[in-house]
Amino acid sequence: MSKFLSNKPLHDVNSVETASSKELQQQLKLFSEKTGFMSSDVFDLRSIRLLVSRLHDIFRDNDSQSNIISRFDEITKLVFAKIVSDKTYNSGASTPFSPSDLPLNPCVVRKYYQHLSHQHSNLIPKRFSELHCSDSAIMKCVLALQSFNFTSTQFDVKGLAYEEIVRNTFDKSDHQQFFTPPHIVDFIVSACQPYLKGDICDPASGTGGFLSSIARHQINYSSLTSIEIDERLSWVSGINMLLHGAKNIRTVFLPAGGTLGNQANQFFSCFDAIITNPPFGSDFTESDVLETFELGIGKSSRRRGILFIERCHALLRKNGILAIILDEGVLNLSHATDVRQFIIKNFDLKAVISLPETAFMPYATVNASILIMSKKIFAENSKLSVFFAKADKVGRKTSGDEDIRYDEDGKSYLNSDLPSILNAWHKYLKEGRVDESENIYVADVYSNFDKKTNGHRIDFQYHHPSRKKSQQLIATSIYPLKRLADICTERNVSISPCKELSGAIIRYTGLANIESNTGQFEQVPTPSDSLKSSVKMYQPGDIIFAKMRPNLRKVALMSFAEPGFVSSECSVFAANKASDGTYLIDPLILSVLLRSDFVYGQIMHLVAGIGRPRINSKELLQVMIPLPPKDVQEEIRRQYLSQHQKVENLKSDIGSFLDRSQLMLTSLVKELVCSFIGSPKITSFMPIENKEMALTAESLRTFLRGESNPLDTLSWLTDLFLPEVLKRLNETDVRRRLGIYAGEKIPENERNLTDVRNRVSLIIEYEVARLATRILEDHQIEDIFWSYVVANRFPDLEVRTSSGSRGLRVEVKCLQTIAEEKSANFDTLRKDIHSLTDFVIVFAWDWRYDPEDVTWDRAPFIHHAYAFHASSLALLRDWYWLNCPPNDLGNGLQGFDLRYAVNCKDGTYNEEEGNYGKLLRIWQEGFKYEPPESDLVHRTIADYLAFKNGVIKAGLDTLAHLFLPQLSEFNKVVAVLHENERVGWQSGEVCFLLSSAVSTKKKQNLVLSQLTVSKVYLFTDKYAWREFEYKKGKLTLKRTGKKPKRLI
């Protein structure tokens, strides 16, 4: 038995730590009281990540000289030693990593790792054979590791640790070492299992994920060999294989070019199978080595992934199997035609599995495919069929986290298409057939290589059977068939707006302005100077066809009366006319056909490209279109329009049906509760259907006296009364009393600026009372009037009658939308609010500059008026505040006394003066704690979220029109739209975007890809901003600011 493995504890010599192991483990919060190990039922991927994070924290706190790479090295060493220790401990021997109450000696840990390094010297290079971290770091890491038993897990800890380091440390441009996600690794190994035997290699092994998976699947092989250009990764791959129980393993470190260098020649024809994911995102430029490759001769550089195909062919024995991940461009783009010819000449292609662009996120966004093929004995074409599949989901979110779903029994599973593809693949190998679907089929690729130029494409789209289905439809057509080029003319009038139409506003339709599948589009007035790329002109009645990502079916008939311009990514077609002046084919029907499966099946195999696949106009014009007689076309058009109108009617009804069903369900629940407890049924506050409400003397008396249910009153306020008040507030007669005249200046310091806002709010409140009374006078109502409430804090205004009775009560709040922090508060306690009569009205305003013929410089302009049921709004406020306490509340106690909301800080109860009741912090969308539901609460939540979103966007609108012309030196400011929703503003090459409206990088990239901008400002909801340079699709942070006034 080794001197480092005994039945006695090794912790009794030269102790440097006074605290016991158990005490420290409890401090680390990783210890299980029952066994000393974390139990296997909670030892999952999350536990691994928590452990890795904890180990990093220990090194960062206890080893100040360490950097991210050295920490990775030391963690790998300690985890390796721990896992070996666990195997030893399970056999009854004790090691420095075994759980113990005795003090721990770091010197013993160092010697233990040195001993293991000596034992495995063939896998552990000399530079990694000793622990270099501090004694303190060793002590705490070992204590953290003692709480885990690694013999119970199947996770690739080393690969995960390195993946976590890459995620948080390395930039993609500096380290293009993207590691294959574990579920894709296991999929490829499982797919290749029938072929895996003999000597197996991964010539770009990384952390050894593929080879470790082979060992984990207990596949019968002779040896496993990893080849790496990086010594650290070579070391980690060897440890990874060893700890997964691999036998006969070999790690090969080739510093001079790696597998692509001449050092790899010694391994030619040495392997029976190769599984690899080569670094296909970088170029190989060593000219002398390139000349040794058939695919590199005469080239100054070549993609590494391409050269790996040829090198893998050389490494394989005859009939050897190769599974390799390649980017889609290798399979379909013209620049790689020679690569595909090499593949067809030297391999028998067996399977092509297309992966989504999310497969390798967040490290890379690229469409890739898995190819499985065998090395030919003779270089001749085969007649074998090829299995094709496409995975839309691979169990991975864009963040890199696992995409986990749950079945009806609560059992978790990955949201992935790979298991079904694997089942179909194994069925194909066994039976020679598949159950064909949209994403799985079998094709004879060699028969598809006809005499026409096709570049030997081997991608999923090119060989899809949808082409055959369209051809079958074409063959069965009873009407004559015409090429698209014969029935319409491509209008190819291109201009550069910023050069040829400088200073003009043009009607523009970008790709983002065309809906998928529906034919809906919009024509947006756009400054020509903001369009730096060329655009195409269209005339009324033309058809536009988006050539980029044609699977989205963005095709539209341009039905506007005026001509306009469209993105250059579109083809513009004008339907041809016959000699009698009528169209050969009705343009509306043609536009519908062009976005149908019938046409897409004809062009799907012609679409090519990485990331932004396209079809060219020349190929699109070859599409075949049936040409029925004119009377048949007219009947088809009539039937289509009739059915289309039914669709539109149905869509318009959906919203009202959903609202009515929700209200009915709520009412049913109330009635059930009342019946169950034997109480009289409560009158529902459901709105009265078809009730005619108008701003008449009768309706004014009814609603202002508080004689209607709150929901009807709320609708009356919102739809009739407040619009009239708002119109009068924005009339010249009112605004001139609020205007700022020559010589007056709005202060810039925050304190005085707040005073100005408060004063404006107070004056607006006075004007509302005056105008509301004027409305009563206009309707000759003399026995009802609006009065101010002087004695109480709530409300501001109330309706009184000449007899002294009270009616509607209103709290008025005013918000300047441009303010960074909206300061108006609604802090009245719910006990002081009358549920039937009390409402809150919020006016969103900002300064507006007026025409030159007005004597004042600027005056407040009210953008919108919002009404809320006061009691329901207070309920939301209190519910959110009590369940989401501020961070600085000490022990977190908070509640209410008779007058105020209070909190407890430092043992003293105080009036809450901070966040309670701030109008933009009352409720949060998606908040998990919801108050008891009622019709009024449901309505209030919807109204509040609309108010919050509207105020924030109105503020950004004001900022955009104030600052964008100064930043861009262009006067015109236009809206930036995404899915028909305004997400920002643009002027020239500068744009403002609201971060909450483009909340993901994917959405940001999608929006920015449709714009021609060089500078982007992202604003928070409080208008703190970040300035970015936008170049070649990337955002580079330049500066930040908390206040909009710092923009200039």
Rosetta blueprint (number, residue, H / E / L):
1 M L
2 S L
3 K L
4 F L
5 L L
6 S E
7 N L
8 K L
9 P L
10 L L
11 H L
12 D L
13 V L
14 N L
15 S L
16 V L
17 E L
18 T L
19 A L
20 S L
21 S H
22 K H
23 E H
24 L H
25 Q H
26 Q H
27 Q H
28 L H
29 K L
30 L L
31 F L
32 S L
33 E L
34 K L
35 T L
36 G L
37 F L
38 M E
39 S L
40 S L
41 D L
42 V L
43 F L
44 D L
45 L H
46 R H
47 S H
48 I H
49 R H
50 L H
51 L H
52 V H
53 S H
54 R H
55 L H
56 H H
57 D H
58 I H
59 F H
60 R H
61 D H
62 N H
63 D L
64 S L
65 Q L
66 S L
67 N L
68 I H
69 I H
70 S H
71 R H
72 F H
73 D H
74 E H
75 I H
76 T H
77 K H
78 L H
79 V H
80 F H
81 A H
82 K H
83 I H
84 V H
85 S H
86 D H
87 K H
88 T H
89 Y H
90 N H
91 S L
92 G L
93 A L
94 S E
95 T L
96 P L
97 F L
98 S L
99 P L
100 S L
101 D L
102 L L
103 P L
104 L L
105 N L
106 P H
107 C H
108 V H
109 V H
110 R H
111 K H
112 Y H
113 Y H
114 Q H
115 H H
116 L H
117 S H
118 H H
119 Q H
120 H L
121 S L
122 N L
123 L L
124 I L
125 P L
126 K H
127 R H
128 F H
129 S L
130 E L
131 L L
132 H L
133 C L
134 S L
135 D H
136 S H
137 A H
138 I H
139 M H
140 K H
141 C H
142 V H
143 L H
144 A H
145 L H
146 Q L
147 S L
148 F E
149 N L
150 F H
151 T H
152 S H
153 T L
154 Q L
155 F L
156 D L
157 V H
158 K H
159 G H
160 L H
161 A H
162 Y H
163 E H
164 E H
165 I H
166 V H
167 R H
168 N H
169 T L
170 F L
171 D L
172 K L
173 S L
174 D L
175 H L
176 Q L
177 Q L
178 F L
179 F L
180 T L
181 P L
182 P H
183 H H
184 I H
185 V H
186 D H
187 F H
188 I H
189 V H
190 S H
191 A H
192 C H
193 Q H
194 P H
195 Y H
196 L L
197 K L
198 G L
199 D E
200 I E
201 C E
202 D E
203 P L
204 A L
205 S L
206 G L
207 T L
208 G L
209 G H
210 F H
211 L H
212 S H
213 S H
214 I H
215 A H
216 R H
217 H L
218 Q L
219 I L
220 N L
221 Y L
222 S L
223 S E
224 L E
225 T E
226 S E
227 I E
228 E E
229 I L
230 D L
231 E H
232 R H
233 L H
234 S H
235 W H
236 V H
237 S H
238 G H
239 I H
240 N H
241 M H
242 L H
243 L H
244 H L
245 G L
246 A L
247 K L
248 N L
249 I E
250 R E
251 T E
252 V E
253 F E
254 L L
255 P L
256 A L
257 G L
258 G H
259 T H
260 L H
261 G L
262 N H
263 Q H
264 A H
265 N H
266 Q H
267 F H
268 F L
269 S L
270 C L
271 F E
272 D E
273 A E
274 I E
275 I E
276 T E
277 N L
278 P L
279 P L
280 F L
281 G L
282 S L
283 D E
284 F E
285 T L
286 E L
287 S H
288 D H
289 V H
290 L H
291 E L
292 T L
293 F L
294 E L
295 L L
296 G L
297 I L
298 G L
299 K L
300 S L
301 S L
302 R E
303 R E
304 R H
305 G H
306 I H
307 L H
308 F H
309 I H
310 E H
311 R H
312 C H
313 H H
314 A H
315 L H
316 L E
317 R E
318 K E
319 N E
320 G E
321 I E
322 L E
323 A E
324 I E
325 I E
326 L E
327 D E
328 E H
329 G H
330 V H
331 L H
332 N H
333 L L
334 S H
335 H H
336 A H
337 T H
338 D H
339 V H
340 R H
341 Q H
342 F H
343 I H
344 I H
345 K H
346 N H
347 F E
348 D E
349 L E
350 K E
351 A E
352 V E
353 I E
354 S E
355 L E
356 P L
357 E L
358 T L
359 A L
360 F L
361 M L
362 P L
363 Y L
364 A L
365 T L
366 V L
367 N L
368 A E
369 S E
370 I E
371 L E
372 I E
373 M E
374 S E
375 K E
376 K L
377 I L
378 F L
379 A L
380 E L
381 N L
382 S L
383 K L
384 L L
385 S L
386 V E
387 F E
388 F E
389 A E
390 K E
391 A L
392 D L
393 K L
394 V E
395 G L
396 R E
397 K L
398 T L
399 S L
400 G L
401 D L
402 E E
403 D L
404 I E
405 R E
406 Y E
407 D L
408 E L
409 D L
410 G L
411 K L
412 S E
413 Y E
414 L E
415 N L
416 S E
417 D L
418 L H
419 P H
420 S H
421 I H
422 L H
423 N H
424 A H
425 W H
426 H H
427 K H
428 Y H
429 L H
430 K H
431 E H
432 G L
433 R L
434 V L
435 D L
436 E L
437 S E
438 E L
439 N L
440 I E
441 Y E
442 V E
443 A E
444 D L
445 V H
446 Y H
447 S H
448 N H
449 F L
450 D L
451 K L
452 K L
453 T L
454 N L
455 G L
456 H L
457 R L
458 I L
459 D L
460 F L
461 Q L
462 Y L
463 H L
464 H L
465 P L
466 S H
467 R H
468 K H
469 K H
470 S H
471 Q H
472 Q H
473 L H
474 I H
475 A H
476 T L
477 S L
478 I L
479 Y L
480 P L
481 L E
482 K E
483 R E
484 L H
485 A H
486 D H
487 I H
488 C E
489 T E
490 E E
491 R L
492 N L
493 V L
494 S E
495 I E
496 S L
497 P H
498 C H
499 K H
500 E H
501 L L
502 S L
503 G L
504 A L
505 I E
506 I E
507 R E
508 Y E
509 T E
510 G L
511 L H
512 A H
513 N H
514 I E
515 E L
516 S L
517 N L
518 T L
519 G L
520 Q L
521 F E
522 E L
523 Q L
524 V E
525 P E
526 T E
527 P E
528 S H
529 D H
530 S H
531 L L
532 K L
533 S L
534 S L
535 V E
536 K E
537 M E
538 Y E
539 Q L
540 P L
541 G L
542 D L
543 I E
544 I E
545 F E
546 A E
547 K L
548 M E
549 R L
550 P H
551 N H
552 L H
553 R L
554 K L
555 V E
556 A E
557 L E
558 M L
559 S L
560 F L
561 A L
562 E L
563 P L
564 G E
565 F E
566 V E
567 S E
568 S L
569 E L
570 C E
571 S E
572 V E
573 F E
574 A E
575 A E
576 N L
577 K E
578 A L
579 S L
580 D L
581 G L
582 T L
583 Y E
584 L L
585 I L
586 D L
587 P H
588 L H
589 I H
590 L H
591 S H
592 V H
593 L H
594 L H
595 R L
596 S L
597 D H
598 F H
599 V H
600 Y H
601 G H
602 Q H
603 I H
604 M H
605 H H
606 L H
607 V L
608 A E
609 G L
610 I L
611 G L
612 R L
613 P L
614 R E
615 I L
616 N L
617 S H
618 K H
619 E H
620 L H
621 L L
622 Q L
623 V L
624 M E
625 I E
626 P E
627 L L
628 P L
629 P L
630 K H
631 D H
632 V H
633 Q H
634 E H
635 E H
636 I H
637 R H
638 R H
639 Q H
640 Y H
641 L H
642 S H
643 Q H
644 H H
645 Q H
646 K H
647 V H
648 E H
649 N H
650 L H
651 K H
652 S H
653 D H
654 I H
655 G H
656 S H
657 F H
658 L H
659 D H
660 R H
661 S H
662 Q H
663 L H
664 M H
665 L H
666 T H
667 S H
668 L H
669 V H
670 K H
671 E H
672 L H
673 V H
674 C H
675 S H
676 F H
677 I H
678 G L
679 S L
680 P L
681 K L
682 I L
683 T L
684 S L
685 F L
686 M L
687 P L
688 I L
689 E L
690 N L
691 K L
692 E L
693 M L
694 A L
695 L L
696 T L
697 A H
698 E H
699 S H
700 L H
701 R H
702 T H
703 F H
704 L H
705 R L
706 G L
707 E L
708 S L
709 N L
710 P H
711 L H
712 D H
713 T H
714 L H
715 S H
716 W H
717 L H
718 T H
719 D H
720 L H
721 F H
722 L H
723 P H
724 E H
725 V H
726 L H
727 K H
728 R H
729 L H
730 N L
731 E L
732 T H
733 D H
734 V H
735 R H
736 R H
737 R H
738 L H
739 G L
740 I E
741 Y L
742 A L
743 G L
744 E L
745 K L
746 I L
747 P L
748 E L
749 N L
750 E H
751 R H
752 N H
753 L H
754 T H
755 D H
756 V H
757 R H
758 N H
759 R H
760 V H
761 S H
762 L H
763 I H
764 I H
765 E H
766 Y H
767 E H
768 V H
769 A H
770 R H
771 L H
772 A H
773 T H
774 R H
775 I H
776 L H
777 E H
778 D H
779 H L
780 Q L
781 I L
782 E L
783 D L
784 I E
785 F E
786 W E
787 S E
788 Y E
789 V L
790 V L
791 A L
792 N L
793 R L
794 F L
795 P L
796 D L
797 L E
798 E E
799 V E
800 R E
801 T E
802 S L
803 S L
804 G L
805 S L
806 R E
807 G E
808 L E
809 R E
810 V E
811 E E
812 V E
813 K E
814 C E
815 L E
816 Q E
817 T L
818 I L
819 A L
820 E L
821 E L
822 K L
823 S L
824 A L
825 N E
826 F L
827 D L
828 T L
829 L L
830 R H
831 K H
832 D H
833 I L
834 H L
835 S L
836 L L
837 T L
838 D E
839 F E
840 V E
841 I E
842 V E
843 F E
844 A E
845 W E
846 D E
847 W E
848 R E
849 Y E
850 D L
851 P L
852 E L
853 D L
854 V L
855 T L
856 W L
857 D L
858 R E
859 A E
860 P E
861 F E
862 I E
863 H E
864 H E
865 A E
866 Y E
867 A E
868 F E
869 H E
870 A H
871 S H
872 S H
873 L H
874 A H
875 L H
876 L H
877 R H
878 D H
879 W H
880 Y H
881 W H
882 L H
883 N H
884 C L
885 P L
886 P L
887 N L
888 D L
889 L L
890 G L
891 N L
892 G L
893 L L
894 Q E
895 G E
896 F E
897 D L
898 L L
899 R L
900 Y L
901 A E
902 V E
903 N E
904 C E
905 K E
906 D L
907 G L
908 T E
909 Y E
910 N E
911 E E
912 E L
913 E L
914 G L
915 N L
916 Y L
917 G L
918 K E
919 L H
920 L H
921 R H
922 I L
923 W L
924 Q L
925 E L
926 G L
927 F L
928 K L
929 Y L
930 E L
931 P L
932 P L
933 E L
934 S L
935 D H
936 L H
937 V H
938 H H
939 R H
940 T H
941 I H
942 A H
943 D H
944 Y H
945 L H
946 A H
947 F H
948 K H
949 N H
950 G H
951 V H
952 I H
953 K H
954 A H
955 G H
956 L H
957 D H
958 T H
959 L H
960 A H
961 H H
962 L H
963 F H
964 L H
965 P H
966 Q H
967 L H
968 S H
969 E L
970 F L
971 N L
972 K L
973 V L
974 V E
975 A E
976 V E
977 L E
978 H E
979 E L
980 N L
981 E E
982 R E
983 V E
984 G E
985 W E
986 Q E
987 S E
988 G L
989 E L
990 V E
991 C E
992 F E
993 L E
994 L E
995 S L
996 S L
997 A L
998 V L
999 S L
1000 T L
1001 K H
1002 K H
1003 K H
1004 Q H
1005 N H
1006 L H
1007 V H
1008 L H
1009 S H
1010 Q L
1011 L L
1012 T L
1013 V L
1014 S L
1015 K E
1016 V E
1017 Y E
1018 L E
1019 F E
1020 T L
1021 D L
1022 K L
1023 Y L
1024 A L
1025 W E
1026 R E
1027 E E
1028 F E
1029 E E
1030 Y E
1031 K E
1032 K L
1033 G L
1034 K E
1035 L E
1036 T E
1037 L E
1038 K E
1039 R E
1040 T E
1041 G E
1042 K L
1043 K L
1044 P H
1045 K H
1046 R H
1047 L H
1048 I L
